[in-house]
Amino acid sequence: MNEHEVDQRRTSAVQPTDDHDGPIYNERGVIAEHYRDLQGLPVLEAARSQYPLPHASAASTVRAVFQSCEIALLNLADLMTRAASDVDARRSSAAMVKMSWARGFHRVLVRLSLMPQQLGFTVLGGRSGRLRIADSPAFAEYLDALARFDRAMLSEMEAGRLPIDATLSEHSVDRPLFTLIHAARIANHESTIWEDNLADVGVDAYVPSYEMFVAAAGMRTAVYDRVLTGDTYFTQFRGLHQIPETLGEEANDRLVETIRDLRAARFEAASDHLRIVTVLVDGMLASLPPMADNLATSDYHAIRENLGLTSGSHSVCLRFHMFSDLYQQLSAALALHADALEQVRTSWLLERLRSEALTFRSLIFQWRDEHLHLARNNLGGGATKSLTGSPDAVTAVRKMRQSARVSDPMLSLARSRGLHSPASGDPAPRLRTYLDSAESLDTHLLLATGRVTQRRFVQVQERLGFFANKCPFSPPPPRRV
């Protein structure tokens, strides 16, 4: 199933109010009211609960990786099916865009496929199982879609409508047809990398079947439980949020164990858990570049209304639990032992823990930094309001990022290692000062993006219709360990 095969029965754009009952629709489909529903998080949670595994275990961590792979493969199947339809209809430019997205998902898969090796779990012979990507239903779906795309391309070549030799010998990435071909061959090679890495992975748990252990049917439901009509990248937008949420839930469970072990001075166990956290969070970051590279302003605008009164800052798993509650408690647990006079081995373990904590810290700030691409590229400046009503979306994200840096509880640890951290008396960075000036192209691009966004989304900008409603999100209770 892809976005062209979804039930077309939709109402025209509506102007809902506070007293509406049930889901609200526009001409593309349902308008989200909550971030959790937008990203299919209840479906992902239900899938994990279908086959429970021990909390923060080797098995649960490996499963989170393979569940993320399922999401990526289903998105690839969707993209390749739609790209084949574009080739059949001789829409090479449209097919090129889909292949560019596909290249991004292949690189996500390569990053995910390295994680079992980086995690390096010991597999005990008595109760071990195997996970093989060849047993994945999503993998089979992707293979079918790839074969369909290949047949469409080869048919065009045989008919003389796709001059392959001339395209390769004479053209560059300024031509959609060359970029389509180039992206396809890069993606094909990338696929051999992740297929090899995921060919046979040991798991320290009983595996009744790949489908049951990974909850493959649940992953498919999560990817397709909410789709839009038309040729949009809504499914991909969701997929690149669902993968970090899946890895993030497992990382949070590991953070909880890290904090508990630190408080009990179990430094070796804490270090092992925190190392796994950094592998998982580093994997989360792989989902950001494909969105920044491929989500054009117009493509985002095509789905923006359907995002409703939601924001990435509504992610309980990431924004509240990982970046705030657990991060602060981890910092406090590390501080408990800052001045302790320990034996040599314990001192070494503490130093390793502090290094892992700083790695985790750097990944969190990298996440915040790269997320700013989305606001810059798709909303713009000039007091462009966010979906949730922030008076200037880009400025609001920048302020959140800066506030997190200034109030960072690991600031003193970072400075003790000689790492740069912002201070009130620091001079303004020269490059940023120029980019923010009226002389830079970047300033004009931000303002132009803002003008386009404000013209297209008057209701968001003026808080009319559905967007006059108060955002229903409220912060969750703190996650206490």
Secondary structure as a PSIPRED ss2 file (coil, helix, strand):
# PSIPRED VFORMAT (PSIPRED V4.0)

   1 M C   1.000  0.000  0.000
   2 N C   1.000  0.000  0.000
   3 E C   1.000  0.000  0.000
   4 H C   1.000  0.000  0.000
   5 E C   1.000  0.000  0.000
   6 V C   1.000  0.000  0.000
   7 D C   1.000  0.000  0.000
   8 Q C   1.000  0.000  0.000
   9 R C   1.000  0.000  0.000
  10 R C   1.000  0.000  0.000
  11 T C   1.000  0.000  0.000
  12 S C   1.000  0.000  0.000
  13 A C   1.000  0.000  0.000
  14 V C   1.000  0.000  0.000
  15 Q C   1.000  0.000  0.000
  16 P C   1.000  0.000  0.000
  17 T C   1.000  0.000  0.000
  18 D C   1.000  0.000  0.000
  19 D C   1.000  0.000  0.000
  20 H C   1.000  0.000  0.000
  21 D C   1.000  0.000  0.000
  22 G C   1.000  0.000  0.000
  23 P C   1.000  0.000  0.000
  24 I E   0.000  0.000  1.000
  25 Y E   0.000  0.000  1.000
  26 N C   1.000  0.000  0.000
  27 E C   1.000  0.000  0.000
  28 R C   1.000  0.000  0.000
  29 G C   1.000  0.000  0.000
  30 V E   0.000  0.000  1.000
  31 I E   0.000  0.000  1.000
  32 A C   1.000  0.000  0.000
  33 E C   1.000  0.000  0.000
  34 H C   1.000  0.000  0.000
  35 Y H   0.000  1.000  0.000
  36 R H   0.000  1.000  0.000
  37 D H   0.000  1.000  0.000
  38 L H   0.000  1.000  0.000
  39 Q C   1.000  0.000  0.000
  40 G C   1.000  0.000  0.000
  41 L H   0.000  1.000  0.000
  42 P H   0.000  1.000  0.000
  43 V H   0.000  1.000  0.000
  44 L H   0.000  1.000  0.000
  45 E H   0.000  1.000  0.000
  46 A H   0.000  1.000  0.000
  47 A H   0.000  1.000  0.000
  48 R H   0.000  1.000  0.000
  49 S H   0.000  1.000  0.000
  50 Q H   0.000  1.000  0.000
  51 Y C   1.000  0.000  0.000
  52 P C   1.000  0.000  0.000
  53 L C   1.000  0.000  0.000
  54 P C   1.000  0.000  0.000
  55 H C   1.000  0.000  0.000
  56 A C   1.000  0.000  0.000
  57 S C   1.000  0.000  0.000
  58 A H   0.000  1.000  0.000
  59 A H   0.000  1.000  0.000
  60 S H   0.000  1.000  0.000
  61 T H   0.000  1.000  0.000
  62 V H   0.000  1.000  0.000
  63 R H   0.000  1.000  0.000
  64 A H   0.000  1.000  0.000
  65 V H   0.000  1.000  0.000
  66 F H   0.000  1.000  0.000
  67 Q H   0.000  1.000  0.000
  68 S H   0.000  1.000  0.000
  69 C H   0.000  1.000  0.000
  70 E H   0.000  1.000  0.000
  71 I H   0.000  1.000  0.000
  72 A H   0.000  1.000  0.000
  73 L H   0.000  1.000  0.000
  74 L H   0.000  1.000  0.000
  75 N H   0.000  1.000  0.000
  76 L H   0.000  1.000  0.000
  77 A H   0.000  1.000  0.000
  78 D H   0.000  1.000  0.000
  79 L H   0.000  1.000  0.000
  80 M H   0.000  1.000  0.000
  81 T H   0.000  1.000  0.000
  82 R H   0.000  1.000  0.000
  83 A H   0.000  1.000  0.000
  84 A H   0.000  1.000  0.000
  85 S H   0.000  1.000  0.000
  86 D H   0.000  1.000  0.000
  87 V H   0.000  1.000  0.000
  88 D H   0.000  1.000  0.000
  89 A C   1.000  0.000  0.000
  90 R C   1.000  0.000  0.000
  91 R C   1.000  0.000  0.000
  92 S H   0.000  1.000  0.000
  93 S H   0.000  1.000  0.000
  94 A H   0.000  1.000  0.000
  95 A H   0.000  1.000  0.000
  96 M H   0.000  1.000  0.000
  97 V H   0.000  1.000  0.000
  98 K H   0.000  1.000  0.000
  99 M H   0.000  1.000  0.000
 100 S H   0.000  1.000  0.000
 101 W H   0.000  1.000  0.000
 102 A H   0.000  1.000  0.000
 103 R H   0.000  1.000  0.000
 104 G H   0.000  1.000  0.000
 105 F H   0.000  1.000  0.000
 106 H H   0.000  1.000  0.000
 107 R H   0.000  1.000  0.000
 108 V H   0.000  1.000  0.000
 109 L H   0.000  1.000  0.000
 110 V H   0.000  1.000  0.000
 111 R H   0.000  1.000  0.000
 112 L H   0.000  1.000  0.000
 113 S H   0.000  1.000  0.000
 114 L H   0.000  1.000  0.000
 115 M H   0.000  1.000  0.000
 116 P H   0.000  1.000  0.000
 117 Q H   0.000  1.000  0.000
 118 Q H   0.000  1.000  0.000
 119 L H   0.000  1.000  0.000
 120 G C   1.000  0.000  0.000
 121 F C   1.000  0.000  0.000
 122 T C   1.000  0.000  0.000
 123 V C   1.000  0.000  0.000
 124 L C   1.000  0.000  0.000
 125 G H   0.000  1.000  0.000
 126 G H   0.000  1.000  0.000
 127 R H   0.000  1.000  0.000
 128 S C   1.000  0.000  0.000
 129 G E   0.000  0.000  1.000
 130 R E   0.000  0.000  1.000
 131 L E   0.000  0.000  1.000
 132 R C   1.000  0.000  0.000
 133 I H   0.000  1.000  0.000
 134 A H   0.000  1.000  0.000
 135 D H   0.000  1.000  0.000
 136 S C   1.000  0.000  0.000
 137 P H   0.000  1.000  0.000
 138 A H   0.000  1.000  0.000
 139 F H   0.000  1.000  0.000
 140 A H   0.000  1.000  0.000
 141 E H   0.000  1.000  0.000
 142 Y H   0.000  1.000  0.000
 143 L H   0.000  1.000  0.000
 144 D H   0.000  1.000  0.000
 145 A H   0.000  1.000  0.000
 146 L H   0.000  1.000  0.000
 147 A H   0.000  1.000  0.000
 148 R H   0.000  1.000  0.000
 149 F H   0.000  1.000  0.000
 150 D H   0.000  1.000  0.000
 151 R H   0.000  1.000  0.000
 152 A H   0.000  1.000  0.000
 153 M H   0.000  1.000  0.000
 154 L H   0.000  1.000  0.000
 155 S H   0.000  1.000  0.000
 156 E H   0.000  1.000  0.000
 157 M H   0.000  1.000  0.000
 158 E H   0.000  1.000  0.000
 159 A C   1.000  0.000  0.000
 160 G C   1.000  0.000  0.000
 161 R C   1.000  0.000  0.000
 162 L C   1.000  0.000  0.000
 163 P C   1.000  0.000  0.000
 164 I H   0.000  1.000  0.000
 165 D H   0.000  1.000  0.000
 166 A H   0.000  1.000  0.000
 167 T H   0.000  1.000  0.000
 168 L H   0.000  1.000  0.000
 169 S H   0.000  1.000  0.000
 170 E H   0.000  1.000  0.000
 171 H C   1.000  0.000  0.000
 172 S C   1.000  0.000  0.000
 173 V C   1.000  0.000  0.000
 174 D C   1.000  0.000  0.000
 175 R C   1.000  0.000  0.000
 176 P H   0.000  1.000  0.000
 177 L H   0.000  1.000  0.000
 178 F H   0.000  1.000  0.000
 179 T H   0.000  1.000  0.000
 180 L H   0.000  1.000  0.000
 181 I H   0.000  1.000  0.000
 182 H H   0.000  1.000  0.000
 183 A H   0.000  1.000  0.000
 184 A H   0.000  1.000  0.000
 185 R H   0.000  1.000  0.000
 186 I H   0.000  1.000  0.000
 187 A H   0.000  1.000  0.000
 188 N H   0.000  1.000  0.000
 189 H H   0.000  1.000  0.000
 190 E H   0.000  1.000  0.000
 191 S H   0.000  1.000  0.000
 192 T H   0.000  1.000  0.000
 193 I H   0.000  1.000  0.000
 194 W H   0.000  1.000  0.000
 195 E H   0.000  1.000  0.000
 196 D H   0.000  1.000  0.000
 197 N H   0.000  1.000  0.000
 198 L C   1.000  0.000  0.000
 199 A C   1.000  0.000  0.000
 200 D C   1.000  0.000  0.000
 201 V E   0.000  0.000  1.000
 202 G E   0.000  0.000  1.000
 203 V E   0.000  0.000  1.000
 204 D C   1.000  0.000  0.000
 205 A C   1.000  0.000  0.000
 206 Y C   1.000  0.000  0.000
 207 V C   1.000  0.000  0.000
 208 P C   1.000  0.000  0.000
 209 S C   1.000  0.000  0.000
 210 Y H   0.000  1.000  0.000
 211 E H   0.000  1.000  0.000
 212 M H   0.000  1.000  0.000
 213 F H   0.000  1.000  0.000
 214 V H   0.000  1.000  0.000
 215 A C   1.000  0.000  0.000
 216 A H   0.000  1.000  0.000
 217 A H   0.000  1.000  0.000
 218 G H   0.000  1.000  0.000
 219 M H   0.000  1.000  0.000
 220 R H   0.000  1.000  0.000
 221 T H   0.000  1.000  0.000
 222 A H   0.000  1.000  0.000
 223 V H   0.000  1.000  0.000
 224 Y H   0.000  1.000  0.000
 225 D C   1.000  0.000  0.000
 226 R C   1.000  0.000  0.000
 227 V C   1.000  0.000  0.000
 228 L C   1.000  0.000  0.000
 229 T C   1.000  0.000  0.000
 230 G C   1.000  0.000  0.000
 231 D C   1.000  0.000  0.000
 232 T C   1.000  0.000  0.000
 233 Y C   1.000  0.000  0.000
 234 F H   0.000  1.000  0.000
 235 T H   0.000  1.000  0.000
 236 Q H   0.000  1.000  0.000
 237 F H   0.000  1.000  0.000
 238 R H   0.000  1.000  0.000
 239 G H   0.000  1.000  0.000
 240 L H   0.000  1.000  0.000
 241 H H   0.000  1.000  0.000
 242 Q H   0.000  1.000  0.000
 243 I H   0.000  1.000  0.000
 244 P H   0.000  1.000  0.000
 245 E H   0.000  1.000  0.000
 246 T H   0.000  1.000  0.000
 247 L H   0.000  1.000  0.000
 248 G H   0.000  1.000  0.000
 249 E H   0.000  1.000  0.000
 250 E H   0.000  1.000  0.000
 251 A H   0.000  1.000  0.000
 252 N H   0.000  1.000  0.000
 253 D H   0.000  1.000  0.000
 254 R H   0.000  1.000  0.000
 255 L H   0.000  1.000  0.000
 256 V H   0.000  1.000  0.000
 257 E H   0.000  1.000  0.000
 258 T H   0.000  1.000  0.000
 259 I H   0.000  1.000  0.000
 260 R H   0.000  1.000  0.000
 261 D H   0.000  1.000  0.000
 262 L H   0.000  1.000  0.000
 263 R H   0.000  1.000  0.000
 264 A C   1.000  0.000  0.000
 265 A C   1.000  0.000  0.000
 266 R C   1.000  0.000  0.000
 267 F H   0.000  1.000  0.000
 268 E H   0.000  1.000  0.000
 269 A H   0.000  1.000  0.000
 270 A H   0.000  1.000  0.000
 271 S H   0.000  1.000  0.000
 272 D H   0.000  1.000  0.000
 273 H H   0.000  1.000  0.000
 274 L H   0.000  1.000  0.000
 275 R H   0.000  1.000  0.000
 276 I H   0.000  1.000  0.000
 277 V H   0.000  1.000  0.000
 278 T H   0.000  1.000  0.000
 279 V H   0.000  1.000  0.000
 280 L H   0.000  1.000  0.000
 281 V H   0.000  1.000  0.000
 282 D H   0.000  1.000  0.000
 283 G H   0.000  1.000  0.000
 284 M H   0.000  1.000  0.000
 285 L H   0.000  1.000  0.000
 286 A C   1.000  0.000  0.000
 287 S C   1.000  0.000  0.000
 288 L H   0.000  1.000  0.000
 289 P H   0.000  1.000  0.000
 290 P H   0.000  1.000  0.000
 291 M H   0.000  1.000  0.000
 292 A H   0.000  1.000  0.000
 293 D H   0.000  1.000  0.000
 294 N H   0.000  1.000  0.000
 295 L C   1.000  0.000  0.000
 296 A C   1.000  0.000  0.000
 297 T H   0.000  1.000  0.000
 298 S H   0.000  1.000  0.000
 299 D H   0.000  1.000  0.000
 300 Y H   0.000  1.000  0.000
 301 H H   0.000  1.000  0.000
 302 A H   0.000  1.000  0.000
 303 I H   0.000  1.000  0.000
 304 R H   0.000  1.000  0.000
 305 E H   0.000  1.000  0.000
 306 N H   0.000  1.000  0.000
 307 L H   0.000  1.000  0.000
 308 G C   1.000  0.000  0.000
 309 L C   1.000  0.000  0.000
 310 T C   1.000  0.000  0.000
 311 S C   1.000  0.000  0.000
 312 G H   0.000  1.000  0.000
 313 S H   0.000  1.000  0.000
 314 H H   0.000  1.000  0.000
 315 S C   1.000  0.000  0.000
 316 V H   0.000  1.000  0.000
 317 C H   0.000  1.000  0.000
 318 L H   0.000  1.000  0.000
 319 R H   0.000  1.000  0.000
 320 F H   0.000  1.000  0.000
 321 H H   0.000  1.000  0.000
 322 M H   0.000  1.000  0.000
 323 F H   0.000  1.000  0.000
 324 S H   0.000  1.000  0.000
 325 D H   0.000  1.000  0.000
 326 L H   0.000  1.000  0.000
 327 Y H   0.000  1.000  0.000
 328 Q H   0.000  1.000  0.000
 329 Q H   0.000  1.000  0.000
 330 L H   0.000  1.000  0.000
 331 S H   0.000  1.000  0.000
 332 A H   0.000  1.000  0.000
 333 A H   0.000  1.000  0.000
 334 L H   0.000  1.000  0.000
 335 A H   0.000  1.000  0.000
 336 L C   1.000  0.000  0.000
 337 H C   1.000  0.000  0.000
 338 A C   1.000  0.000  0.000
 339 D C   1.000  0.000  0.000
 340 A C   1.000  0.000  0.000
 341 L C   1.000  0.000  0.000
 342 E C   1.000  0.000  0.000
 343 Q C   1.000  0.000  0.000
 344 V H   0.000  1.000  0.000
 345 R H   0.000  1.000  0.000
 346 T H   0.000  1.000  0.000
 347 S H   0.000  1.000  0.000
 348 W H   0.000  1.000  0.000
 349 L H   0.000  1.000  0.000
 350 L H   0.000  1.000  0.000
 351 E H   0.000  1.000  0.000
 352 R H   0.000  1.000  0.000
 353 L H   0.000  1.000  0.000
 354 R H   0.000  1.000  0.000
 355 S H   0.000  1.000  0.000
 356 E H   0.000  1.000  0.000
 357 A H   0.000  1.000  0.000
 358 L H   0.000  1.000  0.000
 359 T H   0.000  1.000  0.000
 360 F H   0.000  1.000  0.000
 361 R H   0.000  1.000  0.000
 362 S H   0.000  1.000  0.000
 363 L H   0.000  1.000  0.000
 364 I H   0.000  1.000  0.000
 365 F H   0.000  1.000  0.000
 366 Q H   0.000  1.000  0.000
 367 W H   0.000  1.000  0.000
 368 R H   0.000  1.000  0.000
 369 D H   0.000  1.000  0.000
 370 E H   0.000  1.000  0.000
 371 H H   0.000  1.000  0.000
 372 L H   0.000  1.000  0.000
 373 H H   0.000  1.000  0.000
 374 L H   0.000  1.000  0.000
 375 A H   0.000  1.000  0.000
 376 R H   0.000  1.000  0.000
 377 N H   0.000  1.000  0.000
 378 N H   0.000  1.000  0.000
 379 L C   1.000  0.000  0.000
 380 G C   1.000  0.000  0.000
 381 G C   1.000  0.000  0.000
 382 G C   1.000  0.000  0.000
 383 A C   1.000  0.000  0.000
 384 T C   1.000  0.000  0.000
 385 K C   1.000  0.000  0.000
 386 S C   1.000  0.000  0.000
 387 L C   1.000  0.000  0.000
 388 T C   1.000  0.000  0.000
 389 G C   1.000  0.000  0.000
 390 S C   1.000  0.000  0.000
 391 P C   1.000  0.000  0.000
 392 D C   1.000  0.000  0.000
 393 A H   0.000  1.000  0.000
 394 V H   0.000  1.000  0.000
 395 T H   0.000  1.000  0.000
 396 A H   0.000  1.000  0.000
 397 V H   0.000  1.000  0.000
 398 R H   0.000  1.000  0.000
 399 K H   0.000  1.000  0.000
 400 M H   0.000  1.000  0.000
 401 R H   0.000  1.000  0.000
 402 Q H   0.000  1.000  0.000
 403 S H   0.000  1.000  0.000
 404 A H   0.000  1.000  0.000
 405 R H   0.000  1.000  0.000
 406 V H   0.000  1.000  0.000
 407 S C   1.000  0.000  0.000
 408 D C   1.000  0.000  0.000
 409 P C   1.000  0.000  0.000
 410 M C   1.000  0.000  0.000
 411 L H   0.000  1.000  0.000
 412 S H   0.000  1.000  0.000
 413 L H   0.000  1.000  0.000
 414 A H   0.000  1.000  0.000
 415 R H   0.000  1.000  0.000
 416 S H   0.000  1.000  0.000
 417 R C   1.000  0.000  0.000
 418 G C   1.000  0.000  0.000
 419 L C   1.000  0.000  0.000
 420 H C   1.000  0.000  0.000
 421 S C   1.000  0.000  0.000
 422 P C   1.000  0.000  0.000
 423 A C   1.000  0.000  0.000
 424 S C   1.000  0.000  0.000
 425 G C   1.000  0.000  0.000
 426 D C   1.000  0.000  0.000
 427 P C   1.000  0.000  0.000
 428 A C   1.000  0.000  0.000
 429 P C   1.000  0.000  0.000
 430 R H   0.000  1.000  0.000
 431 L H   0.000  1.000  0.000
 432 R H   0.000  1.000  0.000
 433 T H   0.000  1.000  0.000
 434 Y H   0.000  1.000  0.000
 435 L H   0.000  1.000  0.000
 436 D C   1.000  0.000  0.000
 437 S C   1.000  0.000  0.000
 438 A C   1.000  0.000  0.000
 439 E C   1.000  0.000  0.000
 440 S C   1.000  0.000  0.000
 441 L H   0.000  1.000  0.000
 442 D H   0.000  1.000  0.000
 443 T H   0.000  1.000  0.000
 444 H H   0.000  1.000  0.000
 445 L H   0.000  1.000  0.000
 446 L H   0.000  1.000  0.000
 447 L H   0.000  1.000  0.000
 448 A H   0.000  1.000  0.000
 449 T H   0.000  1.000  0.000
 450 G H   0.000  1.000  0.000
 451 R H   0.000  1.000  0.000
 452 V H   0.000  1.000  0.000
 453 T H   0.000  1.000  0.000
 454 Q H   0.000  1.000  0.000
 455 R H   0.000  1.000  0.000
 456 R H   0.000  1.000  0.000
 457 F C   1.000  0.000  0.000
 458 V H   0.000  1.000  0.000
 459 Q H   0.000  1.000  0.000
 460 V H   0.000  1.000  0.000
 461 Q H   0.000  1.000  0.000
 462 E H   0.000  1.000  0.000
 463 R C   1.000  0.000  0.000
 464 L C   1.000  0.000  0.000
 465 G H   0.000  1.000  0.000
 466 F H   0.000  1.000  0.000
 467 F H   0.000  1.000  0.000
 468 A H   0.000  1.000  0.000
 469 N C   1.000  0.000  0.000
 470 K C   1.000  0.000  0.000
 471 C C   1.000  0.000  0.000
 472 P C   1.000  0.000  0.000
 473 F C   1.000  0.000  0.000
 474 S C   1.000  0.000  0.000
 475 P C   1.000  0.000  0.000
 476 P C   1.000  0.000  0.000
 477 P C   1.000  0.000  0.000
 478 P C   1.000  0.000  0.000
 479 R C   1.000  0.000  0.000
 480 R C   1.000  0.000  0.000
 481 V C   1.000  0.000  0.000
